[in-house]
Amino acid sequence: MRLETVAVIGMGAWGTALAQAAAMAERRVTLVGRDPEVAAAINTRHRNPAYLGDQVLADAIAASTDMAAVGAADFAILAVPAQASRTALSALPAGALAGKPVVLTAKGFEQGTLLRQTEILAALAPEARGFVLSGPSFAEDVAAGRPTAVTLAGEDADETSLLAAALAGPSFRPYAADDRVGVELAGGLKNVYALACGAVEGADLGASARSALLARAYAEMARLVSAMGGSASTLTGLAGLGDLTLSCTSPQSRNYRFGLALGRGEKPADILAAGNGLAEGVATAPVARGLARRHRVEAPLIEAVNLLLEGASGINGIVAGLMARPLKRET
């Protein structure tokens, strides 16, 4: 399987960071997107100031607004927000992904359909071979070459290992895995729990409350992953515990920052209007609630986040309700 050239779809912070990682792994990279100004900055200045400030990008990265460039690459990386995946895939020329490995990196589920990213890919490009990349990683760290380890999950063990090797560089280390469902669910759900942890911090409820919430979030996530056909053991690794811990404790996480503002009493519309960047958990929370209800999984934390986003209750009232739930044994 030839994996020398890669097309990264999406010229935002995460797409550019993954292009940088692939270039450091000595792949030839084409960064594909719709903004000609961003493409020009990458090609002439080797920077993406709109998303990554003054971070210098590798010379091996070329940018293009021509979607046909995807079809010419050996494999593709889709690095657009979860709610934009369908639009991005629909914009590609017919057959551009046929027989091609496609690495899906969005951490979220589609509103309305409740579909995971691999399910969207299967619907729009059924001949593509989908892989899932997730784990504790911030775009700024990856682009700067700071040590980062992630999980890459695929159905074929040999292909997954080859693809992981093709993306591995001096500072970017993908671990191959086979549980695509578990990795996808962990990536999306951790953003919802990051909103909750941020809200607890924003309301000044204390580190003890945040730590307890984090532990119960892990248990709740495991229930939903298992019910949907994933493996709870996946959550002990980078895509589970690693990413959950990072997103639920770091102000660098946009979801955590959004939660902080919620906990301080700010309204979701005002937080969004402030332009603090995309918090995937806001769109994912109602989908996660729909999935939990569909699979009859008890998910009080997911329900609580939705109440907070909908303005149905404040953080103090929500926490009081959670604390008043019937006592049970911890398993």
TATA-V353248 format. One record per pair of residues at least 12 apart in sequence whose C-alpha atoms are under 10 Angstrom apart, sorted by the first residue. I is the first residue (numbers start at 1). J is the second residue. If there is no record, write none. Layout:
# TATA-V353248
i = (I I)
j = (J J)
This chain:
# TATA-V353248
i = (1 1 1 1 1 1 1 2 2 2 2 2 2 3 3 3 3 3 3 3 3 3 3 3 3 3 4 4 4 4 4 4 4 4 4 4 4 5 5 5 5 5 5 5 5 5 5 5 5 5 5 6 6 6 6 6 6 6 6 6 6 6 6 6 6 6 6 6 6 6 6 6 7 7 7 7 7 7 7 7 7 7 7 7 7 7 7 7 7 7 7 7 7 7 7 8 8 8 8 8 8 8 8 8 8 8 8 8 8 8 8 8 8 8 9 9 9 9 9 9 9 9 9 9 9 9 9 9 9 9 9 9 9 10 10 10 10 10 10 10 10 10 10 10 10 10 11 11 11 11 11 11 11 11 11 11 11 11 11 11 11 11 12 12 12 12 12 12 12 12 12 12 12 12 13 13 13 13 13 13 13 13 13 13 13 13 13 14 14 14 14 14 14 14 14 14 14 14 14 14 14 15 15 15 15 15 15 15 15 15 15 15 15 16 16 16 16 16 16 16 16 16 16 16 16 16 16 16 17 17 17 17 17 17 17 17 17 17 17 17 17 17 18 18 18 18 18 18 18 18 18 18 19 19 19 19 19 19 19 19 19 19 19 19 20 20 20 20 20 20 20 20 20 20 20 20 21 21 21 21 21 21 21 21 21 21 21 21 21 21 22 22 22 22 22 22 22 22 22 23 23 23 23 23 23 23 24 24 24 24 24 24 24 24 24 24 24 24 25 25 25 25 25 25 25 25 25 26 26 26 26 26 27 27 27 27 27 28 28 28 28 28 28 29 29 29 29 29 29 29 29 30 30 30 30 30 30 30 30 30 30 30 31 31 31 31 31 31 31 31 31 31 31 31 32 32 32 32 32 32 32 32 32 32 32 32 33 33 33 33 33 33 33 34 34 34 34 34 35 35 35 36 36 36 37 37 38 38 38 38 38 39 39 39 39 40 40 40 40 41 42 42 42 42 42 42 42 42 43 43 43 43 43 43 43 44 44 44 45 45 46 46 46 46 46 46 51 51 52 52 52 52 53 55 55 55 56 56 57 57 58 66 66 67 67 67 67 67 67 68 68 68 68 68 69 69 69 70 70 70 70 70 71 71 71 71 71 71 71 71 72 72 73 73 73 74 74 74 74 74 75 75 75 75 75 75 75 75 75 76 76 76 76 76 76 76 76 76 77 77 77 77 77 77 77 77 77 78 78 78 78 78 78 78 78 78 79 79 79 79 79 80 80 80 80 81 81 81 81 81 81 81 81 82 82 82 82 82 82 82 82 82 82 82 82 82 82 83 83 83 83 83 83 83 83 83 83 84 84 85 85 85 85 85 85 85 85 86 86 86 86 86 86 89 89 89 89 90 90 90 92 94 94 95 95 95 95 96 96 96 97 97 97 97 97 97 97 98 98 98 98 98 99 99 99 99 99 99 100 100 100 100 100 101 101 101 101 101 101 101 101 101 102 102 102 102 102 102 102 102 102 103 103 103 103 103 103 103 103 103 103 104 104 104 104 104 104 104 104 104 104 104 105 105 105 105 105 105 105 105 105 106 106 106 106 106 106 106 107 107 107 107 107 107 107 107 107 107 107 107 107 107 107 107 108 108 108 108 108 108 108 108 108 108 108 108 108 108 108 108 108 109 109 109 109 109 109 109 109 109 109 109 109 109 109 110 110 110 110 111 111 111 111 111 111 111 112 112 112 113 113 114 114 114 114 114 114 114 115 115 116 116 116 116 117 117 117 117 117 117 117 118 118 118 118 118 118 129 129 129 129 130 130 130 130 130 131 131 131 131 131 131 131 131 131 131 131 131 131 132 132 132 132 132 132 132 132 132 132 132 132 132 132 132 132 133 133 133 133 133 133 133 133 133 133 133 133 133 133 133 134 134 134 134 134 134 134 134 134 134 134 134 134 134 134 134 134 134 135 135 135 135 135 135 135 135 135 135 135 135 135 135 135 135 135 135 135 136 136 136 136 136 136 136 136 136 136 136 136 136 136 136 137 137 137 137 137 137 137 137 137 137 138 138 138 138 140 141 141 142 142 143 143 144 145 145 145 145 146 146 146 147 147 147 147 147 148 148 148 148 148 148 149 149 149 149 149 149 149 149 149 150 150 150 150 150 150 150 150 150 150 150 151 151 151 151 151 151 151 151 151 151 151 151 151 151 151 152 152 152 152 152 152 152 152 152 152 152 152 152 153 153 153 153 153 153 153 153 153 153 153 153 154 154 154 154 154 154 154 155 155 155 155 156 156 157 157 157 158 159 160 160 160 160 160 161 161 161 161 162 163 164 164 174 175 175 175 177 178 178 178 179 179 179 179 179 179 180 180 180 180 181 181 181 181 181 181 181 182 182 182 182 182 182 182 182 182 182 182 182 182 182 182 183 183 183 183 183 183 183 183 183 184 184 184 184 185 185 185 185 185 185 185 185 185 185 186 186 186 186 186 186 186 186 186 186 186 186 186 186 186 187 187 187 187 188 188 188 188 188 188 188 189 189 189 189 189 189 189 189 189 189 189 189 189 189 189 190 190 190 190 190 190 190 190 190 190 190 190 190 190 190 190 190 191 191 191 191 191 191 191 191 191 191 191 191 191 191 191 192 192 192 192 192 192 192 192 192 192 192 192 192 192 192 192 192 192 192 192 193 193 193 193 193 193 193 193 193 193 193 193 193 193 193 193 193 193 193 193 194 194 194 194 194 194 194 194 194 194 194 194 194 194 194 194 194 194 194 194 194 195 195 195 195 195 195 195 195 195 195 195 195 195 195 195 195 195 195 195 195 195 195 196 196 196 196 196 196 196 196 196 196 196 196 196 196 196 196 196 196 196 196 197 197 197 197 197 197 197 197 197 197 197 197 197 197 197 197 197 197 198 198 198 198 198 198 198 198 198 198 198 198 198 198 198 198 198 198 199 199 199 199 199 199 199 199 199 199 199 199 199 199 199 199 200 200 200 200 200 200 200 200 200 200 201 201 201 201 201 201 201 201 201 202 202 202 202 202 202 202 202 202 202 202 203 203 203 203 203 203 203 203 203 203 204 204 204 205 205 205 205 209 210 210 211 211 211 213 213 213 214 214 214 214 214 215 215 215 216 216 216 216 217 217 217 217 217 217 218 218 218 218 218 218 218 219 219 219 219 219 220 220 220 220 220 220 220 221 221 221 221 221 221 221 221 222 222 222 222 223 223 223 223 223 224 224 224 224 224 224 224 224 224 225 225 226 227 227 227 227 227 228 228 228 228 228 253 254 254 254 254 254 254 255 255 255 255 255 255 255 256 256 257 257 257 257 258 258 258 258 258 258 258 258 259 259 259 259 259 259 259 262 262 262 262 262 263 263 263 263 264 264 265 265 265 265 267 267 267 267 268 268 268 268 268 269 281 282 282 282 283 284 285 285 285 285 285 285 285 286 286 286 286 286 286 286 287 287 288 288 288 289 289 289 289 289 289 290 290 300 300 300 301 301 301 303 304 304 304 304 304 305)
j = (74 75 100 101 159 162 163 73 74 75 162 163 166 27 28 73 74 75 76 100 101 162 163 165 166 167 22 25 26 27 28 29 73 74 75 166 167 22 23 26 27 28 29 30 70 72 73 74 75 76 166 19 22 23 27 28 29 30 31 69 70 71 72 73 74 75 76 77 101 102 166 167 19 22 28 29 30 31 32 61 62 63 64 67 69 70 71 72 73 74 75 76 77 78 102 22 29 30 31 32 33 61 63 69 70 73 75 76 77 78 79 80 102 103 30 31 32 33 34 64 65 67 69 70 76 77 78 79 80 85 88 89 92 31 32 33 34 35 77 78 79 80 81 84 85 88 31 32 33 34 35 38 39 42 48 50 51 63 64 65 79 80 31 33 35 38 48 50 51 52 79 80 81 139 48 49 50 51 52 53 79 80 138 139 140 142 143 51 52 78 79 80 81 105 106 137 138 139 140 142 143 31 32 33 51 77 78 79 80 81 105 139 143 31 32 42 47 48 51 52 57 61 63 79 139 140 142 143 48 51 52 55 57 79 138 139 140 141 142 143 144 145 31 77 78 79 105 139 142 143 167 172 31 57 58 60 61 62 63 77 79 142 143 167 56 57 58 59 60 61 139 142 143 144 145 172 57 58 142 143 144 145 148 167 168 169 170 171 172 173 58 60 61 77 166 167 168 169 172 57 58 59 60 61 167 169 57 58 60 61 143 145 167 168 169 170 171 172 165 166 167 168 169 170 171 172 173 60 166 167 168 169 60 61 166 167 169 59 60 61 62 73 74 58 59 60 61 62 63 73 76 60 61 62 63 64 65 69 70 72 73 76 43 61 62 63 64 65 66 67 69 70 76 77 62 63 64 65 66 67 68 69 70 77 78 79 63 64 65 66 67 80 88 64 65 66 67 88 63 64 65 63 64 65 50 65 50 51 63 64 65 62 63 64 65 62 63 64 65 63 56 57 58 59 61 62 63 64 57 59 60 61 62 63 64 59 62 63 57 59 58 59 60 61 62 63 139 140 139 140 143 144 140 140 143 144 143 144 143 144 143 92 93 88 89 91 92 93 96 91 92 93 94 96 92 93 96 92 93 96 97 100 92 93 94 95 96 97 98 100 96 97 96 97 100 97 99 100 101 102 97 99 100 101 102 103 128 129 163 96 97 100 101 102 103 104 128 130 101 102 103 104 105 130 131 132 133 102 103 104 105 106 117 121 132 133 103 104 105 106 107 104 105 106 107 105 106 107 108 109 278 279 280 104 105 106 107 108 109 110 111 116 117 188 280 283 284 106 107 108 109 110 111 117 280 283 284 106 110 104 105 106 109 110 117 120 121 110 117 120 121 123 124 120 121 124 125 121 124 125 125 124 125 125 126 127 128 125 127 128 121 124 125 126 127 128 129 125 126 127 128 129 125 126 127 128 129 130 125 127 128 129 130 127 128 129 130 131 154 159 160 163 118 121 125 128 129 130 131 132 163 118 129 130 131 132 133 152 153 154 163 117 118 121 130 131 132 133 134 152 153 184 117 131 132 133 134 135 152 184 187 132 133 134 184 187 188 280 132 133 134 135 183 184 185 186 187 188 189 190 191 280 281 284 184 185 186 187 188 189 190 191 192 280 281 282 283 284 285 287 288 184 185 187 188 189 280 281 283 284 285 286 287 288 291 283 284 287 288 283 284 285 286 287 288 290 286 287 290 287 290 284 286 287 288 289 290 291 287 291 181 184 185 188 130 131 132 181 184 185 188 130 131 132 180 181 184 154 155 156 159 153 154 155 160 180 152 153 154 155 156 159 160 163 177 178 179 180 184 151 152 153 154 155 160 176 177 178 179 180 181 182 183 184 187 150 151 152 153 154 164 174 175 176 177 180 183 184 187 239 149 150 151 152 153 174 180 183 184 185 186 187 188 238 239 240 242 243 148 149 150 151 152 174 175 183 186 187 237 238 239 240 241 242 243 244 246 148 149 150 151 187 238 239 240 241 242 243 244 245 246 247 149 150 172 238 239 242 243 246 247 253 246 247 252 253 252 171 172 171 172 171 172 171 169 170 171 172 170 171 172 169 170 171 172 173 169 170 171 172 173 174 168 171 172 173 174 175 238 239 242 164 172 173 174 175 176 237 238 239 242 243 164 173 174 175 176 177 178 179 180 183 234 237 238 239 240 164 167 173 174 175 176 177 178 179 180 183 238 239 174 175 176 177 178 179 180 181 182 183 184 239 176 177 178 179 180 181 183 177 178 179 180 177 178 176 177 178 176 176 174 175 176 177 178 174 175 176 177 176 176 176 177 238 237 238 239 234 230 231 234 229 230 231 232 233 234 229 230 231 234 225 226 228 229 230 231 234 221 222 224 225 226 228 229 230 231 232 233 234 235 239 240 225 230 231 234 235 237 238 239 240 225 230 239 240 221 222 224 225 228 230 235 239 240 288 218 221 222 224 225 230 232 234 235 238 239 240 241 243 244 239 240 243 244 244 280 281 284 285 287 288 217 218 220 221 224 225 240 244 280 281 284 285 287 288 302 214 217 218 221 239 240 241 243 244 245 246 247 248 255 280 281 284 243 244 247 248 253 254 255 256 279 280 281 282 283 284 285 217 244 247 248 255 256 259 279 280 281 282 283 284 285 286 288 301 302 305 306 213 214 216 217 218 220 221 244 245 247 248 255 256 259 281 285 301 302 304 305 213 214 217 244 245 246 247 248 249 250 253 254 255 256 257 258 259 260 279 281 305 247 248 253 254 255 256 257 258 259 260 261 262 263 279 280 281 282 285 302 305 308 309 210 213 214 217 248 255 256 258 259 260 262 263 281 301 302 304 305 306 308 315 209 210 211 212 213 214 217 247 248 249 250 255 256 257 259 260 263 305 210 247 248 249 250 251 253 254 255 256 257 258 259 260 261 262 263 264 255 256 257 258 259 260 261 262 263 264 265 305 308 314 315 316 213 256 259 260 262 263 264 315 316 319 249 256 257 259 260 261 262 263 264 256 257 258 259 260 261 262 263 264 265 315 259 260 261 262 263 264 265 314 315 316 260 263 264 263 315 316 319 319 248 249 245 248 249 248 301 319 241 244 245 248 249 241 244 245 299 300 301 330 244 248 299 300 301 302 232 235 236 240 241 244 245 232 235 299 330 331 292 297 298 299 300 301 302 235 240 244 292 297 299 301 302 234 235 236 240 292 295 297 298 299 288 291 292 293 295 296 297 298 299 292 297 297 291 292 295 296 297 291 292 294 295 297 279 276 277 278 279 280 281 276 277 278 279 280 281 282 279 281 271 276 277 279 271 272 276 277 278 279 281 282 271 279 281 282 305 308 309 308 309 311 314 315 308 314 315 316 314 315 308 311 314 315 308 309 310 311 282 308 309 310 311 309 305 305 306 309 309 306 302 303 304 305 306 307 309 302 303 305 306 307 309 310 302 306 302 303 306 301 302 303 304 305 306 302 303 321 322 325 318 319 322 318 317 318 319 321 322 318)
